[in-house]
Amino acid sequence: MNIILLGPPGAGKGTQAQRLVEERGMVQLSTGDMLRAARTSGTEMGKKVAAVMDAGELVTDEIVIGLIEEKLKDGNDAGFIFDGFPRTLAQADALNELLSRNGVQLDAVVQLEVDDDTLVKRIVNRAAEAVAAGKEARADDNEESVKIRLMEYYKKTSPLIGYYYAKGDLKTVDGLQSMDEVAADIANALS
């Protein structure tokens, strides 16, 4: 099964992706993790990624699609979780072309729906809990940064909700429930 997890920053996509990895053996394709791994890999693609990142530029969609294609060619019978990609309609179209070209089917798009005010509080509390536990909080886990990240999400990524709804792939889950309840609802949406 191949799925996309959609939702704003802090909605719990990474947490739920990890659960799917552990419970179903799926492979999480997190673009951030893939870029960091590619950068240090020494491959031709890795050299491209390193050059772009070292110059302080954004990695192109073409490079990200190339990294995803490499992972798809490795194969996985349990399927893939696209986490953090696609973020735009152009990326969604590129992903569709890539999947089609590789004979891979997208089975579902799961949207983690959350209330903005609650989400901001969740992320700010997460930062406070990290500090209280002696860990380093993300630099952008503060109210102002979260609101900026949400605005970027609504501008660029939220159009994907309508896009996948129109294709009949969208499943919506209440992302404000407990982690276990969200996981159960995702499992039901995927069955």
N, C-alpha and C positions, 0 to 999 in steps of 0.2 A: 504494500500500500504506500502511495506517495502523496504527501499532504503539504499544504502551506499553512503555517500559523500566522495569523494576522492580528494586529492589535497595537495600540499605542505603547510607547516606552513604559515599562513598569507593569504591564498588564499580566505578566507571568508566562510569556511565551517560552523563555529559556528554561524555566522551572518545569513546565509541562513537556517541553521537548525532551529534557533529561529523563523524565518519567517514562516517556514512550521508548526512549533508547533502552532503558533498563528493563521495562516490562515486555517489549515486543522485539527488541533487537534491531530497531530501525537505526538509520544513520542520520545524525543531525548535521545538516549542511548550514552552518552559521557562517555568513560571509566574512564577518570579522575574524573568526578563528581561521578560516581558510586563507585569508589574506596574510595573517601573521605567519601561518605555517609555510605558505608559498614563499614569502619574503626570505626565509632562512633556508629554503630547500636546495638552492643551487641549480634548479632546473631553469630552462629558458623562460618559462612563464614566471618563475620566481624572480629571475633577474629583472624582468619587465616591471613586476610589482614593486620590487625594491627601488628601482630607479624612479618610479612615479612617486612613491611614498617619501623617499629621501629628498625629492624636490619639493615636498610639501603640497603636492597636487592630489586631487581626488582620483581614485582608480576608476577607469572607464568601465561602462557596462560590458563592453566587449571583453575586457580582461576577466571580469567576474563571471561572465558566461563561460569563458574558456576554463576557468577553475572548476565551475560546476560540471562542465562536460567531462573533465578529467575524472571527477569523483563518480559520475554516472557510469563511466566506462569500467570503473573498478567493480561495479555491480553490488547488489545486496538484495537477497531474496525477500527480506522483511520490509524493504522500502526505505524511502528517504523523507526527511522532514526539512522543508525549506523554512529557515528561521532568519528573518531579516532580509529576505529577498523573495519576491520582488518588492520594491518600494515605490515604483512608479508604473504607470500604464505602459510606457515603452519597455520597461524591464519585464512586465508581464507578457507582452507580445514576444519578446526575445526568448523568454523561458518557454513559452508555448512552442515556438519554432524548434528550440533545442530538444525539448522532450519528444516532439514529433519525429525529428531527424534521428533520434536515438531509439525510437520505438518504445518510449516510456509514457505511461499514462498518469495523469494527475487524477487522483481519486476524490480528494476533498480539500476544501479551503475552510479552515476553522477560524472564525473570528472570535477573539476574546473581547467581549463587550464590557466596558467599564465606565463609571461615572468619573468625569474629570476631577472634581473636587476631592473625591475619595482617593483617586489615583495619586494626586499631588501629595495628600497626607500620607499615603502608603509609602511613597518613595522617600519623602523627607524623614519619616519614622525609620525606614530601612537604614538611612544614613546615620541617624542617631543611635540605632541599635548596634551598628558596626563599630562606631566610635566607643560606645559603652563596653563592647566586648574586646576592645583593644585592637580592633582591625581598622584598616584604612577605608574610609568611605569614598565612593566615587566623587570626583571633583564636581560633577554636574548633577549630583543628587541634592539640590537645593531648590526651593520653591521657584525662584526666578528662572533658573536653567530648565527646570521641568516644564514650565509654561512655554518656553521657547521651543523645546523639543516637541511638545504637543502641537504647537502651531505648525511646525514643519511636517509633522505627521498628517495633520488635517489638510495641509496644502498639497502634499505629494502622494501620500499613501492611502488616505481614506477613499479616493476614487476607486481603488481596487475592490472595495466592498460592493459597489454597484456593478462593477465589471464581472466579478465572479458570481454575483447573484444572478445576473442576466444569463450567464453560461450554465446556471443550475448547479454550481459546485459549492455554494456557500452554506455553511452550517454555523449558527451563532450559539455561543455559550456564554453564560453569565460569569465573567471573570472576577467578580467581587466575592464569590463564594469561597469557602475554604479550599485549600489546595486539593484535598481529597475529593470534594464535591465537583470541582472543575475537572479533575482527571476522570471522574465517573461520567460526567456529561460529555467529555471528549470521546471516551470509549463508546458511549451510546451513539454519538454522532457518526462515528466511524464504522459502526456495525451494520 
